[in-house]
Amino acid sequence: MKIKILGLSVILIGMISTSCVSNKKYAQLEQKYSELELIYGSTRDDLLSCNSDVRNLQTQLENANNVNSQLRTDLTDVKNALSKAMDQNSQGNVNISKLVDEINASNKYIKQLVDAKSKSDSLNIALTNKLTRSLNTDELRDVDVKVLKGVVYISLSDQMLFKSGSYEVSSQAKQTLEKIAKILKDFKDFDVLVEGNTDNVPISKTNIRNNWDLSALRASSVVQVLQNEFGINPARLSAAGRGEYNPVTDNDTEMGKQRNRRTEIIITPKLDEFMDLIDQAPAEE
C-alpha cells in the first residue's frame, strides 16, 4: 500500500512538472492523497492488531499443547494406578479370606476359654456354697470363705488353728479341716495351696527363728493334717509361708494383728488344663 501511494505521488509530481495542471485538478489529487494516507494508517493499525492476535493465539496454542501433554501424563498415571489397585484388590480378596479364617479360629479359641472359665466359676460357686453350708455358726466366726478372680480363699483364724507361738493344729481345728477335706475330695480337679501368715510381732521361740519359719511351719502342719488324717492326695497340696509380709490390715491394733494371724487354704483349678488351652491358641503369623 505504501508503495502504491509513493508511486502515485511520483506520477503527480511528474504531471505537475511536465504539464500545467489546473487548480481544481490539483485539489482533487491532493484530496485523494489525503484519503489514501488515512487508508494506509488504518490498514497499518489493523496489521499491528492482527500480528498481536497471532502472537496471542500462538501463546494459547502453546499452553493448550502443554495442558494436553500433562493430561496425557495424568491419564497414564491413572491407568497405572488403576492397574495397581486391581492387582491389590485381587490380593486383598485373598487376604480377607485368610483373615476371616483366622477370626473364626480365634473365636473358637475364645469360646473354649470362656467355656473353661464358666465351668471353673460354676465349680467355685458350688464349692463355696457346699463348704459354707457344712460349717456351723461357731465355725463361721473363725472361717471366712470368698471367691476372688476365679480362686476360692478359705481363711482360717490363728486363734482356732493354733496356740500362741505354736504350729501344732488344735483338735478343734481338725474338726473344721475334716469338713473342708470332704469337700476337697469332691472337687478333685482343683489344686490346694495352704499359706501361713503372721502379724509383725517377732517370735521368741528357740526352735523357730522368725515369722517366716512360723508361717511356713503352720502351713506345713495344715497340709500334713489334710494328707495324713483326711486322705487328701499330696500331689494336690502345696505349703507356703508369707510371714508378716502379706497383711490384710495394719498391725496397729490387737484386732488388726489377730486378723493378720491367719492360714489361708487357696483352691484353684488345675493349671495344666488352662495350659493345654493356651497350647491350642491359633498361631500368629
FENNOR-V42810 format. One record per pair of residues at least 4 apart in sequence whose C-alpha atoms are under 8 Angstrom apart, sorted by the first residue. I is the first residue (numbers start at 1). J is the second residue. D is the distance in whole Angstrom. If there is no record, write none. Layout:
BEGIN
I;J;D
I;J;D
END
This chain:
BEGIN
1;5;6
1;40;7
2;6;6
2;40;7
3;7;6
4;8;6
5;9;6
5;33;8
5;36;7
5;37;8
6;10;6
7;11;6
8;12;6
9;13;6
9;33;8
10;14;6
11;15;6
12;16;6
12;29;8
13;17;6
14;18;6
15;19;6
15;20;8
15;21;7
16;20;6
16;21;6
21;25;6
21;26;6
22;26;6
23;27;6
24;28;6
25;29;6
26;30;6
27;31;6
28;32;6
29;33;6
30;34;6
31;35;6
32;36;6
33;37;6
34;38;6
35;39;6
36;40;6
37;41;6
38;42;6
39;43;6
40;44;6
41;45;6
42;46;6
43;47;6
44;48;6
45;49;6
46;50;6
47;51;6
48;52;6
49;53;6
50;54;6
51;55;6
52;56;6
53;57;6
54;58;6
55;59;6
56;60;6
57;61;6
58;62;6
59;63;6
60;64;6
61;65;6
62;66;6
63;67;6
64;68;6
65;69;6
66;70;6
67;71;6
68;72;6
69;73;6
70;74;6
71;75;6
72;76;6
73;77;6
74;78;6
75;79;6
76;80;6
77;81;6
78;82;6
79;83;6
80;84;6
81;85;6
82;86;6
83;87;6
84;88;6
85;89;6
86;90;6
87;91;6
88;92;6
89;93;6
90;94;7
91;95;6
92;96;6
93;97;6
94;98;6
95;99;6
96;100;6
97;101;6
98;102;6
99;103;6
100;104;6
101;105;6
102;106;6
102;282;8
103;107;6
104;108;6
105;109;6
105;282;6
106;110;6
106;281;7
106;282;6
107;111;6
108;112;6
109;113;6
109;277;8
109;280;7
109;281;6
109;282;7
110;114;6
111;115;6
112;116;6
112;277;8
113;117;6
113;277;7
114;118;6
115;119;6
116;120;6
117;121;6
117;150;8
118;122;6
119;123;6
120;124;6
120;150;7
120;269;7
121;125;6
121;150;6
122;126;6
123;127;6
124;128;6
124;147;7
124;150;7
124;151;7
124;152;7
125;129;6
126;130;6
127;131;6
127;183;7
127;187;8
128;132;6
128;145;7
128;146;7
128;147;8
128;152;7
129;133;6
130;134;6
130;183;7
131;135;7
131;179;8
131;180;7
131;183;7
132;140;8
132;145;7
134;179;7
135;139;6
135;140;6
135;176;7
135;179;8
136;140;6
137;141;7
138;142;7
139;143;6
139;176;7
140;144;7
142;156;6
142;157;5
142;159;8
142;160;7
143;154;7
143;155;6
143;156;5
143;157;7
144;153;8
144;154;6
144;155;5
144;156;7
145;152;7
145;153;6
145;154;5
145;155;6
146;152;6
146;153;5
146;154;7
147;151;5
147;152;4
147;153;6
148;152;7
148;153;7
150;268;8
151;266;7
151;267;6
151;268;5
151;269;8
152;266;6
152;267;5
152;268;7
153;264;6
153;265;6
153;266;5
153;267;6
154;264;5
154;265;5
154;266;6
155;262;7
155;263;6
155;264;4
155;265;6
156;160;7
156;161;7
156;262;6
156;263;5
156;264;6
156;265;8
157;161;7
157;258;8
157;259;7
157;261;7
157;262;5
157;263;7
158;162;6
158;163;8
158;258;7
158;261;5
158;262;5
158;263;7
159;163;7
159;164;8
159;258;8
160;170;7
160;172;7
160;173;6
161;169;5
161;170;6
161;172;8
161;173;5
162;166;6
162;167;6
162;168;6
162;169;5
162;170;6
163;167;8
163;168;8
163;170;8
165;203;7
165;205;7
165;214;8
166;214;8
166;218;8
167;214;7
167;217;6
167;218;5
167;221;7
168;218;7
168;221;7
169;173;7
169;174;7
169;218;8
169;221;7
169;222;7
170;174;6
171;175;7
172;176;7
173;177;6
174;178;6
174;225;8
175;179;7
176;180;6
177;181;6
177;226;7
178;182;6
178;226;8
178;230;6
179;183;7
180;184;6
181;185;6
181;226;6
181;230;6
181;231;8
181;232;7
182;186;7
182;230;8
183;187;7
184;188;7
184;190;8
184;232;8
185;232;7
189;269;6
189;270;6
190;236;7
190;267;6
190;268;5
190;269;4
190;270;5
191;236;5
191;237;6
191;267;6
191;268;5
191;269;6
191;270;6
192;236;6
192;237;5
192;238;6
192;265;7
192;266;6
192;267;5
192;268;7
193;237;6
193;238;5
193;239;6
193;240;7
193;264;8
193;265;6
193;266;5
193;267;6
194;219;5
194;220;8
194;222;7
194;223;7
194;237;7
194;238;6
194;239;5
194;240;6
194;263;7
194;264;6
194;265;5
194;266;6
195;215;8
195;216;8
195;219;5
195;239;6
195;240;5
195;241;6
195;242;7
195;263;6
195;264;5
195;265;6
195;266;8
196;215;4
196;216;6
196;217;8
196;218;6
196;219;5
196;240;6
196;241;5
196;242;6
196;243;7
196;262;6
196;263;5
196;264;7
197;215;5
197;241;6
197;242;5
197;243;5
197;244;6
197;245;8
197;246;7
197;247;8
197;260;7
197;261;6
197;262;5
197;263;6
198;211;6
198;214;8
198;215;6
198;242;8
198;243;5
198;244;5
198;247;8
198;257;8
198;260;6
198;261;4
198;262;7
199;243;8
199;244;5
199;247;7
199;251;7
199;257;5
199;258;7
199;260;5
199;261;5
200;211;8
200;244;5
200;251;7
200;257;8
202;210;6
202;211;6
203;208;7
203;209;7
203;210;6
203;211;6
203;214;8
204;208;8
204;209;8
204;210;8
205;209;7
208;213;6
208;214;6
209;213;6
209;214;8
210;214;6
211;215;6
211;243;5
211;244;7
212;216;6
212;241;6
212;242;6
212;243;4
212;244;8
213;217;6
213;241;7
213;243;8
214;218;6
214;241;8
214;243;7
215;219;6
215;240;8
215;241;5
215;242;6
215;243;5
216;220;6
216;239;7
216;240;5
216;241;4
216;242;7
216;243;8
217;221;6
217;241;8
218;222;6
218;241;8
218;263;8
219;223;6
219;239;5
219;240;6
219;241;7
219;263;7
220;224;6
220;239;5
220;240;7
221;225;6
222;226;6
223;227;6
223;237;7
223;238;7
223;239;7
224;228;6
224;229;8
225;229;5
225;230;7
226;230;5
226;231;6
226;232;6
227;231;5
227;232;5
227;233;6
227;234;6
228;232;8
232;236;8
232;237;8
233;237;7
234;238;8
242;246;6
244;260;8
246;260;8
247;260;5
248;259;7
248;260;6
249;256;6
249;257;8
249;259;7
249;260;7
250;256;6
250;257;7
251;256;5
251;257;5
251;260;8
252;256;7
252;257;7
253;257;6
254;258;6
255;259;6
256;260;6
257;261;6
258;262;8
270;274;8
271;275;6
272;276;6
273;277;7
274;278;6
275;279;6
276;280;6
277;281;7
END
